[in-house]
Amino acid sequence: MKDKNLPNDIQSKSVEELTDLATNIIENLENKKNLENSVEEYQMLIKLNNLIEKKFQKNSKQISEHTKDKIKLILQNKNGKKTK
């Protein structure tokens, strides 16, 4: 069950959109009385969860790198002002 099996339109969605989609699947599953026929929905939910996790980790890494770059720039500017 790799996220590669997901359609491209789902893979291109944001974390928020994927979370909304997962929430809708969960609500549909909660409203069903017979869950035996819901294997595909559970599998889709697992795939979505994996994709959300990967996108979240990627976004978190980008934010961390961006923050480090800003801190370096601030420190460089601060050190540059002291030498003048």
DATA-V976437 format. One record per residue. N is the residue number from 0. SS is DSSP state (alpha for helix, beta for strand, coil for the rest). D_FIRST is the distance of its C-alpha to the first C-alpha in Angstrom with 2 decimals. Layout:
BEGIN
N:SS:D_FIRST, N:SS:D_FIRST
END
This chain:
BEGIN
0:coil:0.00, 1:coil:3.75, 2:alpha:6.61, 3:alpha:8.26, 4:alpha:7.18, 5:coil:9.29, 6:coil:12.97, 7:alpha:15.37, 8:alpha:17.42, 9:alpha:14.83, 10:alpha:14.16, 11:coil:17.96, 12:coil:18.65, 13:coil:20.23, 14:alpha:19.09, 15:alpha:21.57, 16:alpha:20.36, 17:alpha:16.72, 18:alpha:18.25, 19:alpha:20.39, 20:alpha:17.61, 21:alpha:15.81, 22:alpha:19.33, 23:alpha:19.95, 24:alpha:16.95, 25:alpha:18.19, 26:alpha:21.69, 27:alpha:20.83, 28:alpha:19.24, 29:alpha:22.32, 30:alpha:24.62, 31:coil:23.33, 32:coil:25.35, 33:coil:23.21, 34:alpha:19.66, 35:alpha:18.97, 36:alpha:18.05, 37:coil:15.65, 38:alpha:12.41, 39:alpha:10.98, 40:alpha:12.40, 41:alpha:11.02, 42:alpha:7.36, 43:alpha:8.66, 44:alpha:10.50, 45:alpha:7.96, 46:alpha:6.45, 47:alpha:10.21, 48:alpha:11.17, 49:alpha:9.41, 50:alpha:10.99, 51:alpha:14.17, 52:alpha:14.44, 53:alpha:14.26, 54:alpha:16.74, 55:alpha:18.87, 56:alpha:19.18, 57:alpha:20.11, 58:alpha:22.62, 59:alpha:24.00, 60:alpha:24.61, 61:alpha:26.35, 62:alpha:28.51, 63:alpha:29.45, 64:alpha:30.45, 65:alpha:32.38, 66:alpha:34.16, 67:alpha:35.13, 68:alpha:36.54, 69:alpha:38.57, 70:alpha:39.91, 71:alpha:40.99, 72:alpha:42.71, 73:alpha:44.50, 74:alpha:45.66, 75:alpha:46.87, 76:alpha:48.79, 77:alpha:50.24, 78:alpha:51.36, 79:alpha:52.75, 80:alpha:54.90, 81:alpha:56.41, 82:alpha:57.71, 83:coil:59.56
END
